[in-house]
């Protein structure tokens, strides 16, 4: 880094030009016209040069053909009778997953529960099971929050509270959209 370099701040949306370099601090003039000091570890030098190779892909015909293949993707149809199948139930209570939970930390138990949920969800998607009910219990809500985070990692999923009359408040139902392009 040297005086005159264009820099950007790592953890903020601030960029500017280096005015002065100290031992550990750098003075920059921001794009908004302010002078600010930052640690050298907080800045990264920005390169204004973009090579032609980075800007334009070399094999444009290959990219276009891949795009066309995706457009022509096959649509898998799930029959109406298959959509009405009862949901797959996954009980995530720790005593259902391991023989002894005594001596296990909360982190270990939560890890086993989340791994089981992920494995069962992947199984349901692979086997085209459209509805899965994860029974997690009420508790403090940590497992439920982790499950919702897991579900947000998947496209083509919708989740909501499961049937209250059957499961109470301690279950979440996941609906897997099967009619999607491959």
Phi, psi and omega in degrees: 000137179217165179301133180100346179291147174272128183232162176227145179277134185296311187259020182210167180262060181232134174217161181180196183248137179289125177260321186207141179242122177261198181294305178239351185246148179233132177264127178235155172257114185288166178296338179274356177097008179266150173259126183224148177254140178222155171293152179296333180285346181269356186244151174227137180284131180263135178263125179278344183275125174242120182289156180298325180296322179287326187281317183243122179300146184290318186249077184294326181295324178294319180295317179295321179292323177295322179295319179296321179298320179295323179295322183273015182305148182279142179261120177272132183256128175259126183291154182301321181294328177289330180290336184266009178296148177296152184288152172284134181252133178235111179272117184260011175298135189300326181291344176275342186259328181230156180286321179227126176253358180295131180090353179276143176282162178300323180297315180297316180296317180296320179298317179297317181295316181292318178299319178297315180299316180296315180298317181291323178293318177297321177298315180297319179294316181297320182270007178060038173275123192275329183235131179229131176252121177261116180267111186244348182081176183269293176051212181273351177093006182291312180298318179299316179296319179294323177296317179297322176297317178299315182296327179291345179283345183257139169276167174061032175233148172223134181229152179201175176298140178285174181306117184295321182296327183270319189247349186074208182269359188261034180212150179234132179259133179248131176252122181260118177285115184267331183278076181231157180284141179263000000 
